[in-house]
Amino acid sequence: MSRTRYLQLTAPALRGPVACVDLETTGGMAAQHRVTEVGIVLLDDGVVVEEWSSLVNPMQRIPPSIESFTGITNEMVADAPTFEDLRAEIRRRLDGRLFVAHNARFDYGFVRSEFHRLGEKFSAPVLCTVRLSRALFAEFNRHNLDALIERWGLECGQRHRALGDAAVLPSLLAAFEQAVGADRVQEIADASRYESRLPPHLPPDLADDLPESPGVYLFRGEGGVLLYVGKSRNLRSRVLDHFAATHRASKEARLAQQVRQVEWVETGGELGALLLESRLVKELAPTANRRLRTPAGLHSIRLVEADGALRPRVDTLALDDLEGGAEAYGPFRSERDARRALEGKAREAGLCLKVMGLESCAGSCFAYQLNRCRGACVGKEPLSLHDARLRLALASLRLRAWPFDGPIGIRERAAEGPGTLLHVIDRWQHLGTARDESEVGDLLRGEGDRAFDPDSYRIVARCLERVPRRDLVIFARVER
């Protein structure tokens, strides 16, 4: 590999102990994917003192697209040391240094996740050269490494390999200093490093501990009182966003000021986060959550025949409403909401409230007198046609029947360790998440008379529209 021609740094803080880092990986999610190559360039007082790199056996297959992009193949890493084998070498080079990387949260997140798998904690101050470039040179649209190499006339020994990309960063920092001055670079670097600083009443290392993976987070206030439950595809980013808003007069800012403790649960992916958030809000009733709380009782609309015509009837929603062949509409959070929806649909479609049983009067309905009913109440419109129009008007509210004969499992990759999680679902309701067959059995046997949850219904219905068939497991219904 050809060596990179370095420019020397002049900014005082950037002349301190610095590690310029780049990683190659099997994919983009630190919770699921693994490191395949590490490249580290060490600087002391602005001078490069060491270059080091190593291939890493990721203990999982490298996808063909990644092999093509990086040139690192499964054969190349088969006999390479694992991250565990390299832990001491990597830590010796990173501890006590400013961690500099291009798109630093990616590389830093992977390093932290790899150490976390080994039961070790890794923390370092971080400087991202993407964010630094955007802050210093906002007039440019592109700040990826290829664009910066071309813009500043830099040399890269081997692009998309760890050491080649890491070795560009010292010269990139020096080019920034030459363009705008060392003091300006230092000012923006300090702001970038500290922009995620948390309020003083929270642990200072919380920002480093938060994973960049999907999951659910819990905010607690004084005395451990649960304030809020939220979810995100990137826990670290979302939690820090809450505290970045503390200077604004908003509900989010007021909530952030009350937080004294942050907890989180990593999930395999977005589905697990959505389901867990919905369940925890209902079970724990945090004070600041409203949207996902369980109402006192849910209702549905059923169509029954009376006096030769279909009449809507509002009932408490039951799981039978979701069985195949059932014709139910909703869900509604109260009987009043259901009746309001019915009357609204009837007026939009010119239906007869009298025939529907929603109005009691002699002769024609009131809407007919205003030319807003087609006359089913006086025999002008056939009842069969009125029935068809009633079904059509309610079609957008129809509850989807459960399309399986029994419960199912939806596979999702586990956030921690190898393997998958299985989200067990029956009639749109989330029974729980299992890691093995015994846990699946416990969930199916303990199903009981679970109340209908409209949020679970919506989450699962959307998921089933896009989940691959290979990620579904069909179970027989357990008879009790």
Secondary structure, 3 states (H helix, E strand, C coil): CCCCCCCCCCCCHHHCCEEEEEEEECCCCCCCCCEEEEEEEEEECCEEEEEEEEECECCCCCCHHHHHHHCCCHHHHCCCCEHHHHHHHHHHHHCCCEEEECCHHHHHHHHHHHHHHCCCCCCCCEEEHHHHHHHHCCCCCCCCHHHHHHHHCCCCCCCCCHHHHHCCHHHHHHHHHHHHCHHHHHHHHHHHHHCCCCCCCCCCCHHHHCCCCCEEEEEECHHHCEEEEEEECCHHHHHHHHHHCCCCCCHHHHHHHHCCEEEEEECCCHHHHHHHHHHHHHHHCCCCCCCCCCCCCCEEEEEEEECCEEEEEEEECCHHHHCCCCCEEEEECCHHHHHHHHHHHHHHHCCCCCCCCCCCCCCCCHHHHCCCCCCHHHCCCCHHHHHHHHHHHHHHHECCCCCCCCCEEEEEECCCCCCEEEEEEECCEEEEEECCHHHHHHHHHCCCCCCCCHHHHHHHHHHHCCCCHHHEEECCCCCC
